[in-house]
C-alpha cells in the first residue's frame, strides 16, 4: 500500500484561501549553519498541523470515494478512502486528548474548542459511515453521493476549527506568527490538491457542469498562486522565499510533479475528452503530489520548533 506506507514514514520523521491577515514572514530566518536553540515543545505546531491534515481529508475522502465508485485507480482509491476514514477519527482524538504519535503532548482544555471538535466529529460521522459502505460495495451510489454532498460542509466546518486553533495558540511562546502562516499555506496546498482530484472526478464522471468547471479553474489558480508564493516569496504579503535548503528542494520537487498534473486538469476544466488511462494517471500523480505536499507541511512544522 504505497500511500499508507509513505504517510507513516512522514509522521515518524517528523481550501480555499487561508487568511493571512496579521501574520508575517520574519527576516530572522537563517541557514541551518547558524546558531540555533530548541524551544520548549508541547506540540502547538503539531496541533495546528494536524488540523490542516484533517482539513485535507475533507476533500481527499470524497475524491477517493468518487474514483472508487467510478472504478478509476481502484487500489489507490480504496486505500486512500480507508486511511482517510481511520485518520479522521485519529486526528480528532489527538486534537481533543493529545497523542504522542502526532506530537501533541497535552489535551485540549478550552471548552469552546472542545465543543467545536465534538461538533465536527458529529458532522464527520455520516460521511465516515458512507465511506465504510462504499468500501464494502463500491457500486453504492447513495454512499458516494453522501460523500460528495458532504465535502463543502466538512471543509467549511474543519476550516473553522483550524482557524480557531490558529488564533487560540498564536500567543504561545512555542510558535511565531510567521510559522503559523507557513503551516496554513502548506496545509492549503494539500487541501487544494485533493479538491482538484474531487472536482476533476465529478466533471468526467457526471458530465460537464459549468459551475464545477469554473470552480476547478479557480482551484488551479489558487494552487498556482500559493505554490508560487512559497517558492518565490510574495513581498506584498510579507512572505519570504524559502530560507532553508530542505524546504527549497521540497518546493522544487512539488513543482516538478505539478507541471505534469496541471495540463491534464486544464483539459478536464474545459471539457476536453481524456482517456481512461489519463484519468488513472492523473489520480495516481495527484496522490504522489499529496504525499510530497505532506512532506512540506511537516518541514514547516519542524522548522517552527527552531528558535534563532
Secondary structure in CASP SS format (residue, H / E / C, confidence):
PFRMAT SS
TARGET T0000
AUTHOR 0000-0000-0000
METHOD secondary structure of the structure
MODEL  1
X C 1.00
X H 1.00
X H 1.00
X H 1.00
X H 1.00
X H 1.00
X H 1.00
X H 1.00
X H 1.00
X H 1.00
X H 1.00
X H 1.00
X H 1.00
X C 1.00
X C 1.00
X C 1.00
X C 1.00
X C 1.00
X C 1.00
X C 1.00
X C 1.00
X C 1.00
X C 1.00
X C 1.00
X C 1.00
X C 1.00
X C 1.00
X C 1.00
X C 1.00
X C 1.00
X C 1.00
X C 1.00
X C 1.00
X C 1.00
X C 1.00
X C 1.00
X E 1.00
X E 1.00
X C 1.00
X C 1.00
X C 1.00
X C 1.00
X C 1.00
X H 1.00
X H 1.00
X H 1.00
X H 1.00
X H 1.00
X H 1.00
X H 1.00
X H 1.00
X H 1.00
X H 1.00
X H 1.00
X H 1.00
X H 1.00
X H 1.00
X H 1.00
X H 1.00
X H 1.00
X H 1.00
X H 1.00
X H 1.00
X H 1.00
X H 1.00
X H 1.00
X H 1.00
X H 1.00
X H 1.00
X C 1.00
X C 1.00
X C 1.00
X C 1.00
X H 1.00
X H 1.00
X H 1.00
X H 1.00
X H 1.00
X H 1.00
X H 1.00
X H 1.00
X H 1.00
X H 1.00
X H 1.00
X H 1.00
X H 1.00
X H 1.00
X H 1.00
X H 1.00
X H 1.00
X H 1.00
X H 1.00
X H 1.00
X H 1.00
X H 1.00
X H 1.00
X H 1.00
X C 1.00
X E 1.00
X C 1.00
X C 1.00
X C 1.00
X C 1.00
X E 1.00
X C 1.00
X C 1.00
X C 1.00
X C 1.00
X C 1.00
X C 1.00
X H 1.00
X H 1.00
X H 1.00
X H 1.00
X H 1.00
X H 1.00
X H 1.00
X H 1.00
X H 1.00
X H 1.00
X H 1.00
X H 1.00
X H 1.00
X H 1.00
X H 1.00
X H 1.00
X H 1.00
X H 1.00
X H 1.00
X H 1.00
X H 1.00
X H 1.00
X H 1.00
X H 1.00
X H 1.00
X H 1.00
X C 1.00
X C 1.00
X C 1.00
X C 1.00
X H 1.00
X H 1.00
X H 1.00
X H 1.00
X H 1.00
X H 1.00
X H 1.00
X H 1.00
X H 1.00
X H 1.00
X H 1.00
X H 1.00
X H 1.00
X H 1.00
X H 1.00
X H 1.00
X H 1.00
X H 1.00
X H 1.00
X H 1.00
X H 1.00
X H 1.00
X H 1.00
X H 1.00
X H 1.00
X H 1.00
X H 1.00
X H 1.00
X C 1.00
X C 1.00
X C 1.00
X C 1.00
X C 1.00
X C 1.00
X C 1.00
X C 1.00
X H 1.00
X H 1.00
X H 1.00
X H 1.00
X H 1.00
X H 1.00
X H 1.00
X H 1.00
X H 1.00
X H 1.00
X H 1.00
X H 1.00
X H 1.00
X H 1.00
X H 1.00
X H 1.00
X H 1.00
X H 1.00
X H 1.00
X H 1.00
X H 1.00
X H 1.00
X H 1.00
X H 1.00
X H 1.00
X H 1.00
X H 1.00
X H 1.00
X H 1.00
X H 1.00
X C 1.00
X C 1.00
X C 1.00
X H 1.00
X H 1.00
X H 1.00
X H 1.00
X H 1.00
X H 1.00
X H 1.00
X H 1.00
X H 1.00
X H 1.00
X H 1.00
X H 1.00
X H 1.00
X H 1.00
X H 1.00
X H 1.00
X H 1.00
X H 1.00
X H 1.00
X H 1.00
X H 1.00
X H 1.00
X H 1.00
X C 1.00
X E 1.00
X H 1.00
X H 1.00
X H 1.00
X C 1.00
X E 1.00
X C 1.00
X C 1.00
X C 1.00
X C 1.00
X C 1.00
X H 1.00
X H 1.00
X H 1.00
X H 1.00
X H 1.00
X H 1.00
X H 1.00
X H 1.00
X H 1.00
X H 1.00
X H 1.00
X H 1.00
X H 1.00
X H 1.00
X H 1.00
X H 1.00
X H 1.00
X H 1.00
X H 1.00
X H 1.00
X H 1.00
X H 1.00
X H 1.00
X H 1.00
X H 1.00
X C 1.00
X C 1.00
X C 1.00
X C 1.00
X C 1.00
X C 1.00
X H 1.00
X H 1.00
X H 1.00
X H 1.00
X H 1.00
X H 1.00
X H 1.00
X H 1.00
X H 1.00
X H 1.00
X H 1.00
X H 1.00
X H 1.00
X H 1.00
X H 1.00
X H 1.00
X H 1.00
X H 1.00
X H 1.00
X H 1.00
X H 1.00
X H 1.00
X H 1.00
X H 1.00
X H 1.00
X H 1.00
X H 1.00
X H 1.00
X C 1.00
X C 1.00
X E 1.00
X E 1.00
X C 1.00
END
